[in-house]
Amino acid sequence: MQEHARQQCQPVATDSIELRIDHRFERNYTFDAIRGFSWDELLTGSRGGVALSWSHGLPLVVSAALRWDNTKRAVGQRSLDDQPWGLANAGVPLLPVLYPSLEVRWNFTINNFVRVFGGMTPGGRVCSGGVCRDVPLFQGAIAELVLRL
Protein backbone atom coordinates (compact mmCIF):
# COMPACT_ATOMS: atom_id res chain seq x y z
CA MET A 1 0.00 0.00 0.00
CA GLN A 2 2.87 2.40 0.79
CA GLU A 3 4.37 1.84 -2.68
CA HIS A 4 1.04 2.70 -4.33
CA ALA A 5 0.74 5.92 -2.25
CA ARG A 6 4.34 6.88 -3.06
CA GLN A 7 3.68 6.48 -6.81
CA GLN A 8 0.65 8.76 -6.60
CA CYS A 9 2.73 11.55 -4.96
CA GLN A 10 5.44 11.58 -7.61
CA PRO A 11 5.24 14.67 -9.87
CA VAL A 12 4.45 13.91 -13.47
CA ALA A 13 6.24 15.86 -16.19
CA THR A 14 3.70 17.30 -18.56
CA ASP A 15 4.55 18.85 -21.88
CA SER A 16 2.92 22.03 -23.09
CA ILE A 17 3.23 24.29 -26.10
CA GLU A 18 2.55 28.02 -26.07
CA LEU A 19 2.23 30.31 -29.07
CA ARG A 20 2.30 34.07 -28.52
CA ILE A 21 1.79 36.68 -31.23
CA ASP A 22 1.85 40.45 -30.78
CA HIS A 23 1.82 43.27 -33.29
CA ARG A 24 1.33 47.00 -33.12
CA PHE A 25 1.39 49.91 -35.50
CA GLU A 26 3.33 52.96 -34.39
CA ARG A 27 3.27 56.55 -35.46
CA ASN A 28 6.14 58.74 -34.29
CA TYR A 29 5.77 62.49 -34.56
CA THR A 30 8.92 64.54 -35.00
CA PHE A 31 9.28 68.08 -33.82
CA ASP A 32 12.04 70.57 -34.55
CA ALA A 33 12.37 73.55 -32.20
CA ILE A 34 13.06 75.91 -35.11
CA ARG A 35 10.72 74.59 -37.81
CA GLY A 36 8.03 73.15 -35.53
CA PHE A 37 5.89 70.15 -36.45
CA SER A 38 5.78 68.94 -40.05
CA TRP A 39 3.28 66.42 -41.42
CA ASP A 40 5.89 65.45 -44.03
CA GLU A 41 8.13 64.11 -41.26
CA LEU A 42 5.47 61.84 -39.78
CA LEU A 43 7.08 58.43 -39.32
CA THR A 44 5.04 55.24 -39.23
CA GLY A 45 6.04 51.63 -38.79
CA SER A 46 5.17 48.39 -37.06
CA ARG A 47 6.63 46.22 -34.32
CA GLY A 48 5.74 42.76 -33.23
CA GLY A 49 6.76 39.17 -32.95
CA VAL A 50 5.85 35.54 -32.68
CA ALA A 51 7.21 33.13 -30.07
CA LEU A 52 6.75 29.38 -29.80
CA SER A 53 7.64 27.79 -26.45
CA TRP A 54 7.79 24.15 -25.42
CA SER A 55 7.80 23.27 -21.73
CA HIS A 56 8.65 19.90 -20.24
CA GLY A 57 7.10 20.18 -16.82
CA LEU A 58 8.57 22.85 -14.57
CA PRO A 59 12.29 22.32 -15.27
CA LEU A 60 12.75 22.91 -19.00
CA VAL A 61 11.46 25.64 -21.34
CA VAL A 62 12.70 26.06 -24.93
CA SER A 63 11.53 29.11 -26.89
CA ALA A 64 12.08 30.16 -30.50
CA ALA A 65 11.07 33.69 -31.45
CA LEU A 66 11.01 36.01 -34.42
CA ARG A 67 10.56 39.74 -33.75
CA TRP A 68 10.11 42.47 -36.36
CA ASP A 69 10.63 46.21 -36.14
CA ASN A 70 10.83 48.56 -39.12
CA THR A 71 10.43 51.83 -37.23
CA LYS A 72 14.14 52.75 -37.37
CA ARG A 73 14.51 52.53 -41.14
CA ALA A 74 13.99 55.20 -43.77
CA VAL A 75 10.51 55.34 -45.29
CA GLY A 76 11.53 53.72 -48.59
CA GLN A 77 13.28 50.77 -46.89
CA ARG A 78 10.68 49.52 -44.42
CA SER A 79 9.46 46.48 -46.33
CA LEU A 80 10.11 43.07 -44.75
CA ASP A 81 11.59 41.86 -48.05
CA ASP A 82 14.06 44.77 -48.40
CA GLN A 83 17.24 43.36 -46.77
CA PRO A 84 15.37 41.97 -43.70
CA TRP A 85 18.58 40.82 -41.96
CA GLY A 86 20.27 44.22 -42.30
CA LEU A 87 22.91 43.24 -44.82
CA ALA A 88 24.70 45.92 -46.78
CA ASN A 89 22.61 47.44 -49.54
CA ALA A 90 24.83 49.12 -52.16
CA GLY A 91 27.65 49.31 -49.62
CA VAL A 92 25.51 50.94 -46.90
CA PRO A 93 24.58 48.71 -43.93
CA LEU A 94 20.95 48.80 -42.86
CA LEU A 95 19.37 48.05 -39.52
CA PRO A 96 17.67 44.66 -39.63
CA VAL A 97 13.90 44.33 -39.77
CA LEU A 98 13.74 40.69 -38.59
CA TYR A 99 15.23 39.51 -35.29
CA PRO A 100 15.35 35.71 -34.73
CA SER A 101 16.27 34.19 -31.36
CA LEU A 102 16.33 30.97 -29.35
CA GLU A 103 16.24 30.63 -25.55
CA VAL A 104 16.64 27.62 -23.26
CA ARG A 105 15.85 27.85 -19.55
CA TRP A 106 16.49 25.11 -17.01
CA ASN A 107 14.87 25.54 -13.57
CA PHE A 108 16.93 23.25 -11.34
CA THR A 109 14.94 24.29 -8.24
CA ILE A 110 11.83 26.41 -7.76
CA ASN A 111 13.85 29.65 -7.36
CA ASN A 112 17.08 28.93 -9.26
CA PHE A 113 17.65 28.63 -12.99
CA VAL A 114 20.10 28.80 -15.88
CA ARG A 115 19.09 30.68 -19.03
CA VAL A 116 20.93 30.71 -22.37
CA PHE A 117 19.83 33.13 -25.10
CA GLY A 118 21.18 33.44 -28.63
CA GLY A 119 19.99 35.69 -31.43
CA MET A 120 18.95 39.28 -31.92
CA THR A 121 16.62 41.70 -30.16
CA PRO A 122 15.52 45.08 -31.53
CA GLY A 123 16.60 48.19 -29.69
CA GLY A 124 14.52 51.24 -28.92
CA ARG A 125 12.26 52.60 -26.24
CA VAL A 126 10.56 50.03 -24.00
CA CYS A 127 7.73 51.25 -21.79
CA SER A 128 6.03 49.28 -19.04
CA GLY A 129 3.82 50.58 -16.24
CA GLY A 130 4.47 54.20 -17.14
CA VAL A 131 8.26 53.83 -16.99
CA CYS A 132 10.23 54.02 -20.23
CA ARG A 133 13.84 53.14 -20.95
CA ASP A 134 16.00 53.00 -24.06
CA VAL A 135 17.61 49.63 -24.78
CA PRO A 136 20.30 49.00 -27.41
CA LEU A 137 20.01 46.55 -30.29
CA PHE A 138 21.51 43.18 -29.24
CA GLN A 139 23.06 40.50 -31.40
CA GLY A 140 24.92 37.57 -29.86
CA ALA A 141 24.58 35.07 -27.05
CA ILE A 142 24.22 35.43 -23.30
CA ALA A 143 24.11 32.97 -20.41
CA GLU A 144 22.56 33.79 -17.07
CA LEU A 145 22.67 31.96 -13.75
CA VAL A 146 20.15 33.06 -11.10
CA LEU A 147 20.55 31.83 -7.51
CA ARG A 148 18.10 33.05 -4.88
CA LEU A 149 18.57 32.54 -1.16
Secondary structure, DSSP 8 states (H G I E B T S, - for coil): -HHHHHHHHS----EEEEEEEEEEEEEE--EETTTEE-GGG-EEEEEEEEEEEEEETTTEEEEEEEEEE-TTS-GGG--TTSSTT---BTTB----SEEEEEEEEEESSSS-EEEEEEEEE--EEEEETTEEEEE--EEEEEEEEE---
